[in-house]
Amino acid sequence: MAVRNTRGAWYRSWRLVSLDGSTLDVADEKANEDAFTRPGASRGSSAYPQIRFVSLVENGTHVLFGSQMDSYRTGEITLAKAVLPRMRSGMLCLADRISLASNYGNWRKQTGADLPGG
């Protein structure tokens, strides 16, 4: 993905990556609703079934890698734990609260990657 001179991809000797999650609407079809479910809404359920995903993102190129997807019912922390093995020594990960809340104590042990201030 990024090479050494890719702007925004490196901080000192670290490859900069971020870890975050989101949801995506999928086609409004019965098979998708059965597989992924619809989130609740103030008046019933939402218009489309949704998947939840967590990815590592290379900051300089915005390439997503190590992504894990599942049903909307699956929590981000669960998916983040499945993404952590894609982290490597030499990466500096800018992670939000989903990752830190459940994983900070074992972060280096599990991944070899660094966290700011860690």
CORTAWO-V444570 format. One record per backbone hydrogen bond with DSSP energy under -0.5 kcal/mol. CO is the residue of the C=O (numbers start at 0). NH is the residue of the N-H. Records with the same first field share a line. If there is no record, write none. Layout:
CO: NH ; NH
This chain:
2: 5
5: 8
8: 15
10: 13
13: 10 ; 15
14: 91
15: 58
16: 93
17: 56
18: 95
19: 54
21: 52
23: 50
26: 28
28: 32
29: 33
30: 34
31: 35 ; 36
32: 36
35: 71
36: 49
38: 45
40: 43
42: 44
43: 40
48: 25
49: 71
50: 23
51: 69
52: 21
53: 67
54: 19
55: 64
56: 17 ; 58
57: 61
62: 57
64: 55
67: 53
69: 51
70: 73
74: 78
75: 79
76: 80
77: 81
78: 82
79: 82 ; 83
82: 85
83: 86
87: 90
89: 14
90: 92 ; 113
91: 16 ; 93
92: 94 ; 115
93: 18
95: 98 ; 99
96: 100
97: 101
98: 102
99: 103
102: 105 ; 106
103: 106
105: 109
106: 110 ; 111
107: 111
111: 89
113: 92
114: 117
